Amino acid sequence: MNRKVLSYELAGIVFILLLGSVLHFTFEWSGNQPIVGVFSAVNESVWEHLKLAFWPALLFALIEYVPLKRVANNFVFAKTVGVYVMVAVIPSIFYSYTALAGESLLAVDIGSFVIAVIVGQLLSYKLLTYHSLSQKLAWVSLFFFALLAVLFAVFTFYPPHIQIFQDSPTGGYGIPT
């Protein structure tokens, strides 16, 4: 067990949960500034809530890179896998339980965010402490991390008109007009 890596990944759980919770409200607090919407939830769609895990996880990865670069392996791959797991777990839980319950429940939604962050960070820890993998994997991972960032930005303004992007209270998509 690498205690330094573990302590950073556990701190990351707290960081991501706290910053993600704040980002739920920052778009409204900004007076609906479009640039803030890239990093914040602009409506109550499932997609917009994925930003609440993604952007804080990216920021924390940037923060922890320097202190961990000499003691951790597979950094970019581990962080990419962790983030993709986070953004996969949230809608998986949401669509599973709402199919059974027939409605959205705030406590379960918050719980899915917490579970997603914990699972993503712990998986990241496992990969950071795993033996070194190919450097090519780091470049592929960086591409997929960047791709997700671009998708979050683009779909803030031009969301596809499918369920994951639909604002549940209004039926709208993207930034409210």
N, C-alpha and C positions, 0 to 999 in steps of 0.2 A: 504494500500500500504506500502510495506517495502522499504523505500528509499535506504537503504544500499544494499539490494539484487538487486534492480533495477539498482543502479549505477554500480555495478559489472557486471551485464549482459549487460548493454549498453557499458561499457568499453570493455567487451569481444567481442562485435561486431567489434569495431575498431581494437582490437588486432588480432582477427582471420582474418579479411580482409587484414590487413597489412602484417602479417606473411605469410598468404596463398599466397599473391601476390609475396612475395620474394621467397617462396618455388617453385614457378613455374620455377624459373631459377637456383636454387642452384645445381641441378644435373649437368647441363652443366658447371656451374662455377667451380664445383669440379673436372672437368676433367673426368666426368662419373664414379665417385667412387660408386661402388655397395651399400655400406652402406648408402650413402647419398640418393641413389635412393629409399630406403625403405621409407624415409620421404618426398621425393620430387617427382614431376612429371617427369617420365623418358621418356615420349613421349606425344603426343597430343591426346591420347585416353580419352574418357569420364571417365573411371575408374581412370586413373592416376590423373585427375583433382579433384576427390573426396578426395584425400589425402590432398589437399590444404585447405579443411575445417576440415577434421578429426584431423590431427595432431596438428594444432594450437588450436582447440577446446579442445583437450585432455590436452595440456599444460596449457591452461588458466584454465581449471577445477582444475588442480593440484595447480595452483597459488591461486585460490580463495577459495579452500577448507577450509584452516585454518581460514581466516577472516570470513567466512560465516557459519562454522559448528554449531555455537550456535544460529544463527538467521534465518537459512533456514531449511526447511524440505525436505525430499526425495532427498537428494543431488545426490546420484549415479543414481537413477532412472531419475531425471530431466535432468542430463547431458547426460545420455544415450539416452533418448528420443530426446533431442535437437540435438544430433549428428546424430542419425538415420534420423531425419527429414531433416537435411542439406543434407545428402548423398542421400536422396530420391528426394528432390526438384530439385537438379541440373540436373539429367538425365531426370526427368519428363518434365521440361521446355525444355531441349535440344531436346529430341526426339519429343515433341509436335510441337515446332516451326519449326524444320527442316523438319518434315513431311509436313507442310503447305508451307514453304518457298522453300523447295527443296535444301537448302544450309545452311551452318553454317555462322552465323554473329558474329563477335568478340564482338560487343557492347552488343548483347543479351546474349552471353555466360558470359561476365563479369557481366551483370545485373542479370543473374540467380544465380551466385555465391553470389552477394550482397543480393538478396532476400532470398536465402537459409539460409545464416548466420543470417540475421535479424529474420526470422521466427523461426529458431532453438533456438536462444537466447531468444526471447520473450516467446516462449513456455516453455523453461527451467525456465524462471522467474515465469511463472504461476504455474508450478509444485513445484518450490522452496517455493512458498508462499501459497501453498495448504495445507490442514491439513495433518498430518503425516499418511503415508501409512505403510503397513506391512514391517518389516525389511527383510522378505524373498524376497520381491520385489527388495530390494537393492542387494542381492546376485545374483538373476537372472539377474538383470541389469548389474552388474559387469561382469558376464559371457559373456553377449552379447557385451559389450564394448570391452572386451579382445578378443573375437572372431573376431570382425571387425578389430582390430589391427593386429591380426595374418593373416587375409585374405589379408590386404594391404601388409604386408611383403611378404607372400608367392607368391601372384599374381604379385608382382614386378618381380620375377624371373621365375615363372611358370604360366603365365596367360592362362586361357582357350581361345581357338581360337573361340571366339564369338564377335559380333559387339562391345559391350561396352568396350572391351579390345583392340580393333584394333586401331593402330595409323593411323589417317586419312591421313597424308601426305605420309607415306611410305607403309602402308598396313601391317606393321610388328606388333609384339606383344612384350610387356615387354621391358626390357632393350635392346637398339639397340646394335647390334653386328658388 
